[in-house]
Amino acid sequence: GIIHPLFFIATKCRNWALRRRAAVELRRAGREGVWEGPIMAVVADRIAQIEEKDVPWGEDIPERNRLHEIKKNVAYETRQVFVEATRARDDSWKNWETLQEVISF
């Protein structure tokens, strides 16, 4: 299976070009068990948008922007993915916020 490793790269890698390349490959990957490449690509693209906001192209994404514990729930009948992730509010790693979004596909 390649979808899970590609999703990991697309959401965790700090190299901007490599994470976009992983998302492109996800779109082509099809389906492997519970993993669906095109849907995971939509989620990965949104995660990248959130993390890269206000960060100049190519610079390292600061930890305060990084999302963790990414969860998804696909609603096929409405063609939406419910995504939930956490982000540290400060450098102490004691205060966390939860982000929730609905992404159409």
DOTILO-748379 format. One record per residue: x, y negated, z negated of N, C-alpha, C, O, CB in turn; residue number from 1. Coordinates in nm, 3 decimals. Glycine has a CB too. Layout:
N
+---------+---------+---------+---------+---------+---------+---------+---------+---------+---------+---------+---------+---------+---------+---------+-----+
!     nxx !     nyy !     nzz !    caxx !    cayy !    cazz !     cxx !     cyy !     czz !     oxx !     oyy !     ozz !    cbxx !    cbyy !    cbzz !  nr !
+---------+---------+---------+---------+---------+---------+---------+---------+---------+---------+---------+---------+---------+---------+---------+-----+
!       X !       Y !       Z !       X !       Y !       Z !       X !       Y !       Z !       X !       Y !       Z !       X !       Y !       Z ! NUM !
...
+---------+---------+---------+---------+---------+---------+---------+---------+---------+---------+---------+---------+---------+---------+---------+-----+
END
This chain:
105
+---------+---------+---------+---------+---------+---------+---------+---------+---------+---------+---------+---------+---------+---------+---------+-----+
!     nxx !     nyy !     nzz !    caxx !    cayy !    cazz !     cxx !     cyy !     czz !     oxx !     oyy !     ozz !    cbxx !    cbyy !    cbzz !  nr !
+---------+---------+---------+---------+---------+---------+---------+---------+---------+---------+---------+---------+---------+---------+---------+-----+
!   0.080 !   0.119 !   0.000 !   0.000 !   0.000 !   0.000 !   0.085 !  -0.126 !   0.000 !   0.184 !  -0.138 !  -0.072 !  -0.091 !   0.001 !  -0.117 !   1 !
!   0.043 !  -0.218 !   0.081 !   0.117 !  -0.345 !   0.089 !   0.038 !  -0.464 !   0.038 !   0.096 !  -0.570 !   0.013 !   0.159 !  -0.370 !   0.232 !   2 !
!  -0.093 !  -0.449 !   0.022 !  -0.174 !  -0.566 !  -0.014 !  -0.139 !  -0.619 !  -0.153 !  -0.119 !  -0.739 !  -0.169 !  -0.323 !  -0.531 !  -0.008 !   3 !
!  -0.131 !  -0.532 !  -0.252 !  -0.100 !  -0.580 !  -0.386 !   0.036 !  -0.649 !  -0.393 !   0.045 !  -0.757 !  -0.451 !  -0.104 !  -0.464 !  -0.485 !   4 !
!   0.143 !  -0.591 !  -0.336 !   0.271 !  -0.663 !  -0.338 !   0.267 !  -0.795 !  -0.262 !   0.328 !  -0.893 !  -0.305 !   0.379 !  -0.575 !  -0.279 !   5 !
!   0.197 !  -0.799 !  -0.150 !   0.185 !  -0.925 !  -0.076 !   0.110 !  -1.030 !  -0.157 !   0.148 !  -1.147 !  -0.158 !   0.114 !  -0.902 !   0.059 !   6 !
!   0.004 !  -0.988 !  -0.226 !  -0.071 !  -1.082 !  -0.311 !   0.017 !  -1.134 !  -0.423 !   0.012 !  -1.252 !  -0.457 !  -0.198 !  -1.014 !  -0.368 !   7 !
!   0.097 !  -1.046 !  -0.481 !   0.189 !  -1.088 !  -0.587 !   0.286 !  -1.194 !  -0.534 !   0.307 !  -1.296 !  -0.599 !   0.267 !  -0.967 !  -0.643 !   8 !
!   0.343 !  -1.170 !  -0.417 !   0.435 !  -1.268 !  -0.357 !   0.363 !  -1.399 !  -0.328 !   0.415 !  -1.507 !  -0.357 !   0.498 !  -1.210 !  -0.228 !   9 !
!   0.244 !  -1.391 !  -0.270 !   0.169 !  -1.510 !  -0.231 !   0.128 !  -1.595 !  -0.351 !   0.110 !  -1.716 !  -0.338 !   0.045 !  -1.471 !  -0.152 !  10 !
!   0.113 !  -1.533 !  -0.467 !   0.067 !  -1.609 !  -0.585 !   0.178 !  -1.639 !  -0.685 !   0.164 !  -1.731 !  -0.765 !  -0.042 !  -1.534 !  -0.654 !  11 !
!   0.286 !  -1.564 !  -0.682 !   0.390 !  -1.581 !  -0.784 !   0.522 !  -1.635 !  -0.733 !   0.599 !  -1.693 !  -0.809 !   0.415 !  -1.453 !  -0.851 !  12 !
!   0.549 !  -1.617 !  -0.606 !   0.677 !  -1.660 !  -0.550 !   0.688 !  -1.813 !  -0.555 !   0.589 !  -1.883 !  -0.535 !   0.693 !  -1.610 !  -0.406 !  13 !
!   0.805 !  -1.863 !  -0.582 !   0.826 !  -2.007 !  -0.590 !   0.876 !  -2.066 !  -0.458 !   0.892 !  -2.188 !  -0.446 !   0.923 !  -2.039 !  -0.701 !  14 !
!   0.901 !  -1.981 !  -0.361 !   0.944 !  -2.027 !  -0.230 !   0.820 !  -2.054 !  -0.145 !   0.744 !  -1.962 !  -0.114 !   1.038 !  -1.921 !  -0.160 !  15 !
!   0.800 !  -2.179 !  -0.109 !   0.678 !  -2.221 !  -0.040 !   0.657 !  -2.146 !   0.090 !   0.546 !  -2.098 !   0.117 !   0.681 !  -2.369 !  -0.014 !  16 !
!   0.760 !  -2.134 !   0.172 !   0.746 !  -2.069 !   0.302 !   0.717 !  -1.920 !   0.287 !   0.636 !  -1.864 !   0.361 !   0.873 !  -2.090 !   0.385 !  17 !
!   0.782 !  -1.856 !   0.193 !   0.763 !  -1.712 !   0.174 !   0.622 !  -1.680 !   0.125 !   0.563 !  -1.581 !   0.168 !   0.865 !  -1.658 !   0.075 !  18 !
!   0.568 !  -1.763 !   0.036 !   0.432 !  -1.735 !  -0.012 !   0.329 !  -1.756 !   0.099 !   0.228 !  -1.687 !   0.102 !   0.398 !  -1.825 !  -0.134 !  19 !
!   0.353 !  -1.850 !   0.189 !   0.261 !  -1.868 !   0.302 !   0.271 !  -1.752 !   0.401 !   0.171 !  -1.709 !   0.459 !   0.291 !  -2.002 !   0.373 !  20 !
!   0.392 !  -1.703 !   0.420 !   0.410 !  -1.588 !   0.509 !   0.339 !  -1.465 !   0.451 !   0.280 !  -1.387 !   0.526 !   0.562 !  -1.559 !   0.529 !  21 !
!   0.345 !  -1.448 !   0.321 !   0.275 !  -1.336 !   0.256 !   0.124 !  -1.349 !   0.275 !   0.056 !  -1.249 !   0.299 !   0.310 !  -1.330 !   0.104 !  22 !
!   0.071 !  -1.471 !   0.266 !  -0.073 !  -1.492 !   0.286 !  -0.113 !  -1.459 !   0.430 !  -0.220 !  -1.402 !   0.453 !  -0.111 !  -1.638 !   0.252 !  23 !
!  -0.030 !  -1.495 !   0.526 !  -0.057 !  -1.462 !   0.667 !  -0.063 !  -1.310 !   0.684 !  -0.152 !  -1.258 !   0.751 !   0.050 !  -1.523 !   0.761 !  24 !
!   0.032 !  -1.241 !   0.624 !   0.034 !  -1.095 !   0.635 !  -0.086 !  -1.032 !   0.564 !  -0.135 !  -0.928 !   0.608 !   0.164 !  -1.040 !   0.577 !  25 !
!  -0.132 !  -1.094 !   0.456 !  -0.253 !  -1.043 !   0.389 !  -0.373 !  -1.046 !   0.483 !  -0.454 !  -0.953 !   0.483 !  -0.283 !  -1.127 !   0.262 !  26 !
!  -0.385 !  -1.152 !   0.562 !  -0.498 !  -1.163 !   0.654 !  -0.499 !  -1.048 !   0.756 !  -0.605 !  -1.006 !   0.802 !  -0.493 !  -1.297 !   0.728 !  27 !
!  -0.381 !  -0.998 !   0.790 !  -0.368 !  -0.890 !   0.888 !  -0.377 !  -0.750 !   0.826 !  -0.390 !  -0.651 !   0.898 !  -0.237 !  -0.904 !   0.961 !  28 !
!  -0.370 !  -0.742 !   0.694 !  -0.350 !  -0.613 !   0.627 !  -0.471 !  -0.521 !   0.625 !  -0.455 !  -0.401 !   0.606 !  -0.306 !  -0.638 !   0.488 !  29 !
!  -0.589 !  -0.572 !   0.643 !  -0.708 !  -0.487 !   0.636 !  -0.745 !  -0.453 !   0.494 !  -0.741 !  -0.538 !   0.405 !  -0.685 !  -0.361 !   0.715 !  30 !
!  -0.781 !  -0.327 !   0.472 !  -0.828 !  -0.284 !   0.340 !  -0.751 !  -0.161 !   0.294 !  -0.723 !  -0.070 !   0.372 !  -0.980 !  -0.255 !   0.344 !  31 !
!  -0.717 !  -0.161 !   0.165 !  -0.652 !  -0.048 !   0.101 !  -0.720 !  -0.023 !  -0.033 !  -0.695 !  -0.095 !  -0.129 !  -0.498 !  -0.073 !   0.082 !  32 !
!  -0.806 !   0.076 !  -0.038 !  -0.879 !   0.103 !  -0.162 !  -0.964 !  -0.017 !  -0.200 !  -1.048 !  -0.062 !  -0.122 !  -0.783 !   0.139 !  -0.277 !  33 !
!  -0.942 !  -0.070 !  -0.320 !  -1.019 !  -0.186 !  -0.366 !  -0.961 !  -0.318 !  -0.318 !  -1.023 !  -0.422 !  -0.334 !  -1.027 !  -0.186 !  -0.518 !  34 !
!  -0.843 !  -0.314 !  -0.258 !  -0.775 !  -0.436 !  -0.212 !  -0.815 !  -0.467 !  -0.069 !  -0.805 !  -0.382 !   0.020 !  -0.623 !  -0.420 !  -0.223 !  35 !
!  -0.862 !  -0.590 !  -0.047 !  -0.898 !  -0.636 !   0.087 !  -0.811 !  -0.755 !   0.124 !  -0.823 !  -0.863 !   0.066 !  -1.049 !  -0.675 !   0.094 !  36 !
!  -0.723 !  -0.735 !   0.221 !  -0.627 !  -0.836 !   0.259 !  -0.684 !  -0.972 !   0.291 !  -0.638 !  -1.072 !   0.235 !  -0.553 !  -0.789 !   0.375 !  37 !
!  -0.786 !  -0.982 !   0.380 !  -0.838 !  -1.114 !   0.414 !  -0.898 !  -1.190 !   0.294 !  -0.884 !  -1.312 !   0.284 !  -0.943 !  -1.100 !   0.522 !  38 !
!  -0.963 !  -1.118 !   0.205 !  -1.020 !  -1.184 !   0.087 !  -0.908 !  -1.225 !  -0.009 !  -0.913 !  -1.334 !  -0.067 !  -1.120 !  -1.090 !   0.015 !  39 !
!  -0.808 !  -1.140 !  -0.025 !  -0.696 !  -1.174 !  -0.112 !  -0.618 !  -1.293 !  -0.056 !  -0.561 !  -1.371 !  -0.133 !  -0.603 !  -1.053 !  -0.130 !  40 !
!  -0.615 !  -1.306 !   0.076 !  -0.547 !  -1.421 !   0.138 !  -0.618 !  -1.551 !   0.104 !  -0.553 !  -1.652 !   0.077 !  -0.539 !  -1.403 !   0.290 !  41 !
!  -0.751 !  -1.548 !   0.105 !  -0.829 !  -1.668 !   0.069 !  -0.799 !  -1.708 !  -0.076 !  -0.779 !  -1.826 !  -0.106 !  -0.982 !  -1.643 !   0.088 !  42 !
!  -0.795 !  -1.610 !  -0.164 !  -0.766 !  -1.638 !  -0.305 !  -0.623 !  -1.690 !  -0.319 !  -0.600 !  -1.788 !  -0.389 !  -0.785 !  -1.510 !  -0.392 !  43 !
!  -0.528 !  -1.626 !  -0.253 !  -0.387 !  -1.669 !  -0.261 !  -0.370 !  -1.811 !  -0.209 !  -0.295 !  -1.890 !  -0.268 !  -0.298 !  -1.572 !  -0.181 !  44 !
!  -0.437 !  -1.845 !  -0.099 !  -0.429 !  -1.981 !  -0.046 !  -0.479 !  -2.084 !  -0.147 !  -0.418 !  -2.190 !  -0.164 !  -0.510 !  -1.993 !   0.084 !  45 !
!  -0.588 !  -2.052 !  -0.213 !  -0.644 !  -2.146 !  -0.312 !  -0.552 !  -2.159 !  -0.433 !  -0.534 !  -2.269 !  -0.485 !  -0.783 !  -2.100 !  -0.358 !  46 !
!  -0.495 !  -2.048 !  -0.478 !  -0.400 !  -2.052 !  -0.590 !  -0.282 !  -2.142 !  -0.553 !  -0.239 !  -2.225 !  -0.633 !  -0.351 !  -1.909 !  -0.627 !  47 !
!  -0.230 !  -2.126 !  -0.432 !  -0.118 !  -2.209 !  -0.386 !  -0.156 !  -2.356 !  -0.383 !  -0.077 !  -2.442 !  -0.423 !  -0.071 !  -2.163 !  -0.247 !  48 !
!  -0.277 !  -2.387 !  -0.335 !  -0.322 !  -2.527 !  -0.332 !  -0.323 !  -2.587 !  -0.472 !  -0.278 !  -2.700 !  -0.492 !  -0.462 !  -2.538 !  -0.270 !  49 !
!  -0.376 !  -2.513 !  -0.567 !  -0.384 !  -2.563 !  -0.705 !  -0.244 !  -2.583 !  -0.762 !  -0.215 !  -2.687 !  -0.821 !  -0.466 !  -2.465 !  -0.794 !  50 !
!  -0.158 !  -2.483 !  -0.746 !  -0.025 !  -2.491 !  -0.805 !   0.062 !  -2.597 !  -0.740 !   0.145 !  -2.659 !  -0.807 !   0.043 !  -2.357 !  -0.796 !  51 !
!   0.046 !  -2.618 !  -0.611 !   0.133 !  -2.711 !  -0.538 !   0.084 !  -2.855 !  -0.537 !   0.148 !  -2.943 !  -0.480 !   0.149 !  -2.664 !  -0.397 !  52 !
!  -0.029 !  -2.878 !  -0.598 !  -0.086 !  -3.014 !  -0.600 !   0.014 !  -3.111 !  -0.664 !   0.067 !  -3.086 !  -0.772 !  -0.221 !  -3.017 !  -0.677 !  53 !
!   0.038 !  -3.221 !  -0.595 !   0.127 !  -3.329 !  -0.640 !   0.274 !  -3.287 !  -0.653 !   0.352 !  -3.354 !  -0.720 !   0.080 !  -3.382 !  -0.773 !  54 !
!   0.312 !  -3.177 !  -0.589 !   0.451 !  -3.133 !  -0.589 !   0.503 !  -3.150 !  -0.446 !   0.444 !  -3.096 !  -0.353 !   0.465 !  -2.983 !  -0.639 !  55 !
!   0.612 !  -3.224 !  -0.427 !   0.666 !  -3.243 !  -0.293 !   0.704 !  -3.109 !  -0.229 !   0.751 !  -3.017 !  -0.296 !   0.788 !  -3.335 !  -0.297 !  56 !
!   0.683 !  -3.099 !  -0.097 !   0.709 !  -2.976 !  -0.022 !   0.850 !  -2.924 !  -0.053 !   0.948 !  -2.998 !  -0.047 !   0.693 !  -3.001 !   0.129 !  57 !
!   0.855 !  -2.796 !  -0.085 !   0.982 !  -2.730 !  -0.105 !   1.039 !  -2.735 !  -0.245 !   1.129 !  -2.658 !  -0.277 !   1.079 !  -2.787 !  -0.014 !  58 !
!   0.988 !  -2.824 !  -0.329 !   1.039 !  -2.831 !  -0.466 !   0.980 !  -2.718 !  -0.550 !   0.871 !  -2.668 !  -0.521 !   1.005 !  -2.969 !  -0.530 !  59 !
!   1.054 !  -2.679 !  -0.654 !   1.002 !  -2.576 !  -0.743 !   0.873 !  -2.621 !  -0.808 !   0.857 !  -2.737 !  -0.847 !   1.106 !  -2.541 !  -0.850 !  60 !
!   0.782 !  -2.528 !  -0.819 !   0.654 !  -2.556 !  -0.883 !   0.675 !  -2.552 !  -1.034 !   0.718 !  -2.449 !  -1.086 !   0.543 !  -2.454 !  -0.838 !  61 !
!   0.646 !  -2.660 !  -1.104 !   0.670 !  -2.661 !  -1.249 !   0.578 !  -2.562 !  -1.320 !   0.467 !  -2.533 !  -1.274 !   0.650 !  -2.802 !  -1.305 !  62 !
!   0.624 !  -2.513 !  -1.432 !   0.548 !  -2.414 !  -1.507 !   0.409 !  -2.465 !  -1.545 !   0.315 !  -2.387 !  -1.550 !   0.624 !  -2.374 !  -1.633 !  63 !
!   0.396 !  -2.593 !  -1.571 !   0.264 !  -2.646 !  -1.611 !   0.161 !  -2.633 !  -1.498 !   0.041 !  -2.643 !  -1.523 !   0.277 !  -2.794 !  -1.652 !  64 !
!   0.207 !  -2.610 !  -1.375 !   0.117 !  -2.592 !  -1.261 !   0.086 !  -2.444 !  -1.235 !  -0.011 !  -2.413 !  -1.166 !   0.177 !  -2.654 !  -1.136 !  65 !
!   0.166 !  -2.354 !  -1.289 !   0.156 !  -2.213 !  -1.257 !   0.030 !  -2.150 !  -1.317 !  -0.006 !  -2.179 !  -1.431 !   0.279 !  -2.139 !  -1.305 !  66 !
!  -0.034 !  -2.065 !  -1.240 !  -0.152 !  -1.994 !  -1.287 !  -0.115 !  -1.851 !  -1.324 !  -0.031 !  -1.788 !  -1.260 !  -0.264 !  -1.995 !  -1.179 !  67 !
!  -0.178 !  -1.801 !  -1.428 !  -0.151 !  -1.668 !  -1.480 !  -0.282 !  -1.592 !  -1.496 !  -0.390 !  -1.651 !  -1.492 !  -0.074 !  -1.676 !  -1.615 !  68 !
!  -0.272 !  -1.463 !  -1.515 !  -0.388 !  -1.377 !  -1.540 !  -0.500 !  -1.404 !  -1.438 !  -0.614 !  -1.429 !  -1.476 !  -0.440 !  -1.399 !  -1.682 !  69 !
!  -0.465 !  -1.396 !  -1.312 !  -0.561 !  -1.423 !  -1.205 !  -0.657 !  -1.304 !  -1.193 !  -0.615 !  -1.190 !  -1.174 !  -0.489 !  -1.448 !  -1.070 !  70 !
!  -0.785 !  -1.333 !  -1.205 !  -0.889 !  -1.231 !  -1.194 !  -0.984 !  -1.271 !  -1.083 !  -1.008 !  -1.389 !  -1.060 !  -0.965 !  -1.212 !  -1.329 !  71 !
!  -1.038 !  -1.172 !  -1.014 !  -1.132 !  -1.202 !  -0.906 !  -1.249 !  -1.106 !  -0.914 !  -1.236 !  -0.992 !  -0.958 !  -1.063 !  -1.194 !  -0.767 !  72 !
!  -1.363 !  -1.154 !  -0.870 !  -1.484 !  -1.072 !  -0.859 !  -1.551 !  -1.111 !  -0.728 !  -1.592 !  -1.226 !  -0.710 !  -1.580 !  -1.092 !  -0.984 !  73 !
!  -1.562 !  -1.017 !  -0.637 !  -1.614 !  -1.044 !  -0.503 !  -1.764 !  -1.018 !  -0.500 !  -1.811 !  -0.911 !  -0.541 !  -1.541 !  -0.958 !  -0.397 !  74 !
!  -1.839 !  -1.116 !  -0.453 !  -1.984 !  -1.101 !  -0.430 !  -2.005 !  -1.097 !  -0.279 !  -2.012 !  -1.201 !  -0.213 !  -2.066 !  -1.219 !  -0.498 !  75 !
!  -2.016 !  -0.977 !  -0.226 !  -2.026 !  -0.961 !  -0.080 !  -2.156 !  -1.018 !  -0.024 !  -2.157 !  -1.072 !   0.087 !  -2.016 !  -0.813 !  -0.044 !  76 !
!  -2.264 !  -1.007 !  -0.099 !  -2.393 !  -1.055 !  -0.048 !  -2.395 !  -1.206 !  -0.026 !  -2.465 !  -1.255 !   0.062 !  -2.503 !  -1.017 !  -0.144 !  77 !
!  -2.319 !  -1.281 !  -0.106 !  -2.313 !  -1.427 !  -0.089 !  -2.182 !  -1.471 !  -0.024 !  -2.160 !  -1.590 !  -0.002 !  -2.330 !  -1.497 !  -0.223 !  78 !
!  -2.094 !  -1.374 !   0.005 !  -1.963 !  -1.400 !   0.065 !  -1.884 !  -1.502 !  -0.016 !  -1.836 !  -1.603 !   0.035 !  -1.978 !  -1.450 !   0.210 !  79 !
!  -1.872 !  -1.471 !  -0.147 !  -1.799 !  -1.558 !  -0.238 !  -1.708 !  -1.474 !  -0.328 !  -1.736 !  -1.358 !  -0.357 !  -1.895 !  -1.642 !  -0.324 !  80 !
!  -1.599 !  -1.535 !  -0.370 !  -1.509 !  -1.474 !  -0.467 !  -1.509 !  -1.563 !  -0.590 !  -1.481 !  -1.682 !  -0.581 !  -1.364 !  -1.454 !  -0.409 !  81 !
!  -1.539 !  -1.504 !  -0.704 !  -1.532 !  -1.575 !  -0.831 !  -1.392 !  -1.553 !  -0.887 !  -1.353 !  -1.439 !  -0.914 !  -1.644 !  -1.527 !  -0.932 !  82 !
!  -1.317 !  -1.660 !  -0.904 !  -1.178 !  -1.651 !  -0.948 !  -1.164 !  -1.719 !  -1.083 !  -1.216 !  -1.827 !  -1.107 !  -1.083 !  -1.714 !  -0.844 !  83 !
!  -1.090 !  -1.651 !  -1.171 !  -1.059 !  -1.707 !  -1.303 !  -0.910 !  -1.690 !  -1.326 !  -0.854 !  -1.584 !  -1.298 !  -1.143 !  -1.638 !  -1.416 !  84 !
!  -0.846 !  -1.794 !  -1.377 !  -0.703 !  -1.789 !  -1.407 !  -0.675 !  -1.879 !  -1.527 !  -0.756 !  -1.965 !  -1.562 !  -0.618 !  -1.833 !  -1.283 !  85 !
!  -0.561 !  -1.858 !  -1.588 !  -0.523 !  -1.941 !  -1.702 !  -0.397 !  -2.019 !  -1.667 !  -0.319 !  -1.982 !  -1.579 !  -0.499 !  -1.854 !  -1.829 !  86 !
!  -0.380 !  -2.131 !  -1.740 !  -0.263 !  -2.216 !  -1.720 !  -0.224 !  -2.274 !  -1.856 !  -0.310 !  -2.316 !  -1.933 !  -0.291 !  -2.331 !  -1.615 !  87 !
!  -0.094 !  -2.275 !  -1.884 !  -0.046 !  -2.333 !  -2.008 !  -0.064 !  -2.484 !  -2.003 !  -0.030 !  -2.547 !  -1.903 !   0.103 !  -2.296 !  -2.033 !  88 !
!  -0.118 !  -2.541 !  -2.109 !  -0.140 !  -2.687 !  -2.113 !  -0.013 !  -2.763 !  -2.149 !   0.000 !  -2.881 !  -2.117 !  -0.249 !  -2.720 !  -2.214 !  89 !
!   0.080 !  -2.696 !  -2.215 !   0.205 !  -2.763 !  -2.253 !   0.317 !  -2.660 !  -2.258 !   0.296 !  -2.542 !  -2.232 !   0.190 !  -2.834 !  -2.390 !  90 !
!   0.435 !  -2.706 !  -2.290 !   0.552 !  -2.618 !  -2.289 !   0.559 !  -2.523 !  -2.408 !   0.647 !  -2.437 !  -2.412 !   0.676 !  -2.701 !  -2.285 !  91 !
!   0.469 !  -2.537 !  -2.504 !   0.472 !  -2.449 !  -2.621 !   0.414 !  -2.311 !  -2.591 !   0.436 !  -2.217 !  -2.667 !   0.396 !  -2.513 !  -2.735 !  92 !
!   0.340 !  -2.299 !  -2.482 !   0.274 !  -2.174 !  -2.443 !   0.172 !  -2.130 !  -2.548 !   0.136 !  -2.013 !  -2.554 !   0.376 !  -2.063 !  -2.421 !  93 !
!   0.125 !  -2.224 !  -2.630 !   0.024 !  -2.191 !  -2.731 !  -0.113 !  -2.243 !  -2.692 !  -0.215 !  -2.191 !  -2.738 !   0.064 !  -2.248 !  -2.866 !  94 !
!  -0.117 !  -2.344 !  -2.607 !  -0.244 !  -2.404 !  -2.564 !  -0.267 !  -2.370 !  -2.417 !  -0.186 !  -2.404 !  -2.331 !  -0.243 !  -2.559 !  -2.585 !  95 !
!  -0.377 !  -2.302 !  -2.391 !  -0.409 !  -2.257 !  -2.256 !  -0.541 !  -2.313 !  -2.211 !  -0.630 !  -2.339 !  -2.292 !  -0.411 !  -2.104 !  -2.249 !  96 !
!  -0.554 !  -2.331 !  -2.082 !  -0.684 !  -2.367 !  -2.025 !  -0.723 !  -2.261 !  -1.924 !  -0.637 !  -2.197 !  -1.863 !  -0.680 !  -2.508 !  -1.960 !  97 !
!  -0.852 !  -2.243 !  -1.908 !  -0.903 !  -2.146 !  -1.812 !  -0.964 !  -2.221 !  -1.696 !  -1.047 !  -2.310 !  -1.714 !  -1.006 !  -2.051 !  -1.878 !  98 !
!  -0.923 !  -2.184 !  -1.576 !  -0.980 !  -2.242 !  -1.455 !  -1.072 !  -2.139 !  -1.392 !  -1.037 !  -2.021 !  -1.382 !  -0.869 !  -2.287 !  -1.356 !  99 !
!  -1.188 !  -2.183 !  -1.349 !  -1.283 !  -2.094 !  -1.284 !  -1.329 !  -2.163 !  -1.156 !  -1.361 !  -2.282 !  -1.155 !  -1.405 !  -2.061 !  -1.377 ! 100 !
!  -1.331 !  -2.086 !  -1.046 !  -1.374 !  -2.139 !  -0.918 !  -1.451 !  -2.033 !  -0.841 !  -1.435 !  -1.913 !  -0.863 !  -1.255 !  -2.188 !  -0.836 ! 101 !
!  -1.534 !  -2.081 !  -0.751 !  -1.602 !  -1.993 !  -0.656 !  -1.548 !  -2.031 !  -0.519 !  -1.555 !  -2.147 !  -0.478 !  -1.760 !  -2.008 !  -0.664 ! 102 !
!  -1.496 !  -1.933 !  -0.448 !  -1.437 !  -1.956 !  -0.316 !  -1.518 !  -1.878 !  -0.214 !  -1.541 !  -1.758 !  -0.229 !  -1.286 !  -1.913 !  -0.313 ! 103 !
!  -1.562 !  -1.946 !  -0.111 !  -1.635 !  -1.878 !  -0.004 !  -1.538 !  -1.814 !   0.094 !  -1.428 !  -1.864 !   0.115 !  -1.727 !  -1.977 !   0.070 ! 104 !
!  -1.579 !  -1.705 !   0.154 !  -1.496 !  -1.640 !   0.255 !  -1.579 !  -1.604 !   0.376 !  -1.526 !  -1.549 !   0.473 !  -1.428 !  -1.515 !   0.198 ! 105 !
+---------+---------+---------+---------+---------+---------+---------+---------+---------+---------+---------+---------+---------+---------+---------+-----+
END
